[in-house]
Amino acid sequence: MYPHLIKANYDLEGYLIKCAKGQIKVIFTTLINVKKDDKALLQRFLTLTKISNKLGMEVYGDVDDTVYDEFKLNKNNREEIMHFFIAELGLKGVCFDAGVSAEGIAKLTHNHENIKIILNSSNPAQEIPYLLSLQVKKSNLVACWNFYPQRYTASSLSYFVEKINALKATGILSQYFVALQRVDAQGPWQHNDKLPSIEMHRDLALDFQVRHFVALGVDDIIVSTQFLNDDELMTLNNINLSQITLNLRPSVEITAAEKTILSDKRVHFVRPDLAEYMIRSTFSRLKYHDDDIPPRHFEGKYFEKGDVVILNNEAQNYRGELQIVTKRMANDGIRNWVGQLDENEQKIVDCLISNREFSFNLI
């Protein structure tokens, strides 16, 4: 949330109550636009942190050199800056976009209040291995990926995956941004062409952005633009954050037995000996081995990437197994086509590794 964009008559408390009821845990904000002499704006910021803390939500604030100058803070005096951010402003996390050395970051993690010290993990100047060599308190360190208001400037998916896998290996908590798609959604800067962490998310639905990040294994997901409306809060509440979910448009010819297999939220996981042509979910054939799944005609000679199939009666003891096709393969008659995952959903399929659980939302 960005206090400098909140109108004086806006029901801030009412909105924060909605967020708390919607299971929001962290509010991200910025101090960069807050001016010491703007009493009304400063009070709005304090109201934000006070109410959020009362409701059990933590407020993380973004700071840079302009903040130290504005509030006459000595960035080399960690007691002074931590007292200001914690005691005076009520923050539970401080995001140092710039202005503090790696040595300073390491020292700040050893604070008695266990305030989170957040660094810009997309900035190569703040390398995690070097920080770890400085004996940081890892439980108080958070790596937050940047957001990008300019179209075409956000990170590529391949670069992002490379960096997040390296970050996971360190055991440090990570945070990433998704963006609202409404034209009236606000970001902190004047130029605001949505604020995603990775470019492929810029124009995609909030539901997909979050589900994709869940599949990629991120820790915290922050909505970078304000304000969430009731539908968006409901969307977030309906997403399973502990399991990969795939939106599937099923075949109009799907049978009751096939729909039951697709709708089962607890049965599907990736068979560990990864097949070349598909993701196999084999437990469904054990759970539903007595179901009748007659062969159904399919026009295509081949199944294509993204097709979802269930093995029919012709497959005998394999009947009921669910497969997601990842590479073109011949239709040999033992598989019933039950739906197709679109190009975006296939990006989530790419995240399915051995033994990973997943489920379907039928749309």
C-alpha positions in Angstrom: 0.0 0.0 0.0 1.2 3.5 -0.8 0.0 6.1 1.7 0.9 9.1 -0.6 -1.8 7.8 -3.0 -4.5 7.2 -0.3 -7.1 9.9 -0.3 -7.9 11.7 3.0 -11.4 10.4 3.1 -10.5 6.8 2.2 -11.7 4.2 4.7 -8.3 2.8 5.4 -9.3 0.9 8.5 -12.2 -0.8 6.7 -9.9 -1.9 3.9 -7.3 -3.3 6.3 -10.0 -5.2 8.1 -11.0 -6.8 4.8 -7.4 -7.7 4.1 -7.0 -9.3 7.5 -10.2 -11.3 7.0 -8.9 -12.3 3.6 -5.8 -14.0 5.2 -3.4 -11.3 4.1 -0.3 -11.5 6.3 2.0 -8.8 5.1 1.4 -5.2 3.9 4.2 -3.8 1.6 4.6 -0.1 1.6 7.2 2.6 0.9 8.7 5.5 2.9 10.3 7.0 -0.2 7.4 9.3 -0.9 6.7 10.3 2.7 7.8 13.8 3.7 8.6 14.7 7.3 6.8 18.0 7.1 3.6 16.5 5.5 1.9 15.8 8.8 -1.2 14.4 7.2 0.7 11.9 5.1 2.9 10.9 8.0 -0.1 10.3 10.1 -1.7 8.2 7.4 1.5 6.1 7.4 1.3 5.7 11.2 -2.4 4.8 11.0 -1.5 2.1 8.4 1.1 0.4 10.6 -0.9 0.8 13.9 -4.1 -0.8 12.5 -2.2 -3.5 10.6 -0.3 -4.5 13.7 -3.5 -4.6 15.7 -5.1 -6.9 13.1 -2.1 -9.2 13.1 -0.6 -8.1 9.7 3.0 -7.0 9.4 4.0 -3.9 7.5 7.2 -4.0 5.5 8.5 -0.6 4.4 10.8 0.2 1.4 13.6 2.8 2.1 16.5 4.4 0.2 19.0 7.2 0.6 16.3 9.9 0.3 14.6 8.6 3.4 17.7 9.0 5.5 18.1 12.5 4.2 14.4 13.4 4.7 14.3 12.2 8.3 17.9 13.2 9.2 19.0 9.6 10.0 22.5 8.4 10.2 22.5 5.2 8.1 25.6 4.0 9.9 24.0 4.1 13.3 21.9 1.0 13.4 20.4 1.7 16.8 19.1 5.0 15.5 17.6 3.7 12.3 16.1 0.6 13.9 14.5 2.7 16.7 13.0 5.0 14.0 11.7 2.3 11.8 10.4 0.0 14.7 9.5 2.2 17.6 8.4 5.4 15.8 6.9 4.0 12.6 5.8 0.5 13.7 7.4 -1.4 10.9 8.0 -5.2 11.2 10.3 -5.3 8.2 12.6 -2.8 6.5 13.4 -3.2 2.8 16.8 -1.6 2.1 16.7 -0.8 -1.6 20.0 1.0 -1.4 22.2 2.9 1.0 23.3 0.2 3.4 26.4 -2.0 2.9 26.4 -5.8 3.1 28.2 -5.5 6.4 25.5 -3.2 7.6 22.7 -5.5 6.5 24.4 -8.4 8.3 24.5 -6.4 11.5 20.9 -5.3 11.3 19.7 -8.9 11.1 20.9 -9.3 14.7 18.2 -7.2 16.1 16.5 -8.1 19.4 12.9 -7.5 18.0 13.4 -10.0 15.2 12.4 -7.4 12.6 12.9 -8.7 9.1 15.7 -7.1 7.1 14.8 -7.2 3.5 17.1 -6.8 0.6 16.6 -6.5 -3.1 17.5 -10.0 -4.3 17.4 -9.0 -8.0 20.2 -6.5 -7.4 23.5 -8.3 -8.1 25.4 -5.9 -5.8 23.9 -7.6 -2.8 25.1 -11.2 -3.3 23.6 -13.7 -0.9 26.8 -15.8 -0.6 28.7 -12.8 0.6 26.0 -11.9 3.1 26.0 -15.4 4.4 29.8 -15.2 4.9 29.1 -12.3 7.2 27.2 -14.5 9.6 23.8 -13.0 9.1 20.9 -14.1 11.2 19.1 -16.0 8.5 15.7 -16.1 10.2 15.6 -12.3 10.1 16.8 -11.9 6.4 14.3 -11.8 3.6 15.2 -11.7 -0.1 12.7 -9.6 -2.1 12.7 -9.6 -5.9 12.1 -6.2 -7.5 9.0 -5.1 -9.3 9.2 -3.3 -12.7 6.8 -0.5 -13.7 8.2 -0.2 -17.2 6.9 -2.7 -19.8 9.6 -5.0 -21.1 12.0 -4.4 -18.2 11.1 -7.2 -15.8 13.1 -10.4 -15.5 12.9 -13.3 -17.9 11.4 -16.5 -16.6 14.6 -18.4 -17.2 16.8 -15.9 -15.3 14.2 -15.9 -12.5 14.1 -19.7 -12.2 18.0 -19.8 -12.1 18.1 -17.3 -9.3 15.2 -18.6 -7.2 16.7 -22.1 -7.2 20.0 -20.7 -6.0 18.2 -18.7 -3.3 16.2 -21.8 -2.2 19.4 -23.6 -1.5 20.4 -21.0 1.1 17.2 -21.4 3.1 16.5 -17.7 3.1 12.8 -16.6 2.9 11.9 -15.0 -0.5 9.2 -12.6 -1.6 8.0 -11.7 -5.1 5.4 -9.4 -6.7 2.3 -9.9 -8.7 0.2 -7.2 -10.2 -3.5 -6.4 -10.5 -4.8 -6.1 -14.0 -7.3 -3.3 -13.6 -6.5 0.0 -15.2 -7.2 1.9 -12.0 -4.8 -0.2 -9.9 -2.1 2.1 -8.4 1.6 1.7 -8.0 4.0 4.0 -6.2 5.5 5.7 -9.2 3.9 8.1 -11.8 4.6 5.6 -14.6 2.8 2.5 -13.7 2.4 -0.2 -16.4 1.6 -2.8 -13.8 4.4 -4.0 -11.4 5.3 -7.7 -11.8 8.5 -9.3 -10.9 8.7 -11.3 -14.1 7.8 -10.0 -17.5 5.5 -12.9 -18.6 3.2 -12.0 -15.7 2.6 -8.4 -16.8 -0.7 -8.9 -18.6 -1.9 -12.2 -17.1 -4.7 -12.8 -14.6 -3.9 -12.4 -10.8 -5.1 -16.0 -10.3 -2.5 -17.3 -12.8 0.4 -15.2 -11.5 -0.1 -16.5 -7.9 -0.6 -20.1 -9.0 2.5 -19.9 -11.2 4.6 -18.6 -8.2 3.2 -21.4 -6.0 4.4 -23.9 -8.6 7.8 -22.2 -8.7 8.1 -22.7 -5.0 8.3 -19.1 -3.8 7.7 -18.2 -0.1 5.8 -14.9 0.0 3.7 -13.4 -2.7 2.9 -9.7 -2.5 0.4 -7.8 -4.6 2.3 -4.7 -5.8 -0.6 -2.5 -6.9 -3.5 -1.2 -4.8 -6.4 -1.7 -3.9 -7.7 -5.2 -3.9 -11.4 -5.3 -4.6 -13.8 -8.0 -3.1 -13.5 -10.2 -6.2 -9.7 -10.1 -6.1 -9.6 -10.9 -2.4 -11.9 -13.8 -3.0 -9.7 -15.0 -5.9 -6.7 -15.0 -3.5 -8.6 -16.8 -0.9 -9.6 -19.6 -3.3 -6.1 -20.3 -4.4 -4.4 -23.3 -2.7 -1.0 -21.9 -1.7 0.3 -25.3 -0.6 -0.4 -27.3 -3.8 0.1 -26.7 -7.5 -3.3 -26.2 -9.2 -4.0 -26.3 -13.0 -7.0 -24.6 -14.6 -8.4 -27.1 -17.1 -11.3 -26.7 -19.6 -12.7 -30.3 -19.7 -14.1 -32.0 -22.8 -17.8 -31.7 -23.2 -17.9 -35.5 -23.6 -16.3 -36.2 -20.2 -18.0 -38.9 -18.2 -18.9 -38.8 -14.5 -16.1 -41.2 -13.7 -13.5 -39.1 -15.5 -14.8 -35.9 -13.9 -14.5 -37.6 -10.5 -10.8 -38.4 -11.2 -10.1 -34.9 -12.4 -11.8 -33.3 -9.5 -10.1 -35.3 -6.8 -7.8 -32.8 -4.9 -5.9 -35.4 -3.0 -5.0 -38.1 -5.5 -2.6 -36.6 -8.1 1.1 -36.5 -7.7 4.0 -36.8 -10.2 5.3 -40.3 -10.6 9.1 -39.9 -9.7 10.5 -41.8 -12.7 9.7 -39.0 -15.1 8.4 -40.2 -18.4 9.7 -38.7 -21.6 6.3 -37.9 -23.1 4.1 -37.2 -20.1 3.5 -36.4 -16.5 2.0 -39.6 -14.9 -0.4 -39.6 -12.0 -0.7 -43.3 -11.2 -2.5 -43.4 -7.8 -5.8 -42.6 -9.5 -5.8 -46.0 -11.2 -5.6 -47.7 -7.8 -8.3 -45.5 -6.1 -10.7 -45.8 -9.1 -9.7 -49.2 -10.4 -13.4 -50.4 -10.4 -14.8 -47.5 -12.4 -16.0 -48.1 -15.9 -14.2 -45.9 -18.4 -15.3 -47.0 -21.9 -13.0 -45.9 -24.9 -14.1 -42.7 -26.5 -13.4 -41.7 -30.1 -10.8 -38.9 -30.5 -10.4 -37.2 -33.9 -6.7 -36.5 -33.6 -4.0 -38.9 -34.7 -1.8 -37.5 -32.1 -2.1 -36.1 -28.6 -0.3 -32.7 -28.2 1.5 -31.0 -25.4 -1.0 -29.8 -22.8 -3.5 -32.5 -23.5 -4.9 -34.3 -20.4 -5.9 -37.9 -20.8 -7.3 -40.7 -18.7 -6.6 -44.3 -19.6 -9.7 -46.3 -20.5 -10.9 -49.9 -20.2 -8.6 -50.9 -23.1 -5.6 -50.2 -20.9 -6.8 -53.0 -18.5 -4.9 -52.7 -15.2 -3.8 -49.1 -16.1 -7.4 -48.0 -16.3 -8.0 -44.7 -14.4 -4.4 -43.4 -14.7 -4.2 -39.7 -15.5 -1.6 -38.3 -17.7 -0.6 -34.8 -18.9 1.0 -34.9 -22.3 4.3 -33.0 -22.5 5.5 -34.1 -26.0 3.5 -35.1 -29.1 2.6 -38.8 -29.0 0.4 -41.1 -31.1 -3.2 -41.8 -30.1 -3.1 -45.6 -29.6 -6.7 -45.9 -28.4 -6.1 -46.7 -24.7 -6.4 -43.0 -23.7 -9.5 -40.8 -23.5 -9.0 -37.1 -24.1 -10.5 -35.2 -21.2 -9.2 -31.6 -21.7 -6.4 -29.3 -22.8 -4.3 -27.0 -20.8 -3.6 -23.6 -22.5 -0.2 -22.2 -23.1 0.1 -20.4 -19.8 -1.1 -23.5 -17.8 1.6 -25.4 -19.5 4.2 -23.1 -17.9 2.9 -24.5 -14.6 3.2 -28.0 -15.9 6.9 -27.3 -16.5 7.2 -26.9 -12.7 5.9 -30.4 -12.0 8.9 -32.3 -10.6 9.1 -35.8 -9.1 6.6 -36.5 -6.3 5.0 -33.0 -6.5 1.3 -33.0 -5.7 -1.1 -31.2 -8.0 -4.8 -30.8 -8.7 -7.2 -29.4 -11.3 -9.7 -26.5 -11.3 -12.3 -27.4 -13.9 -13.3 -24.1 -15.6 
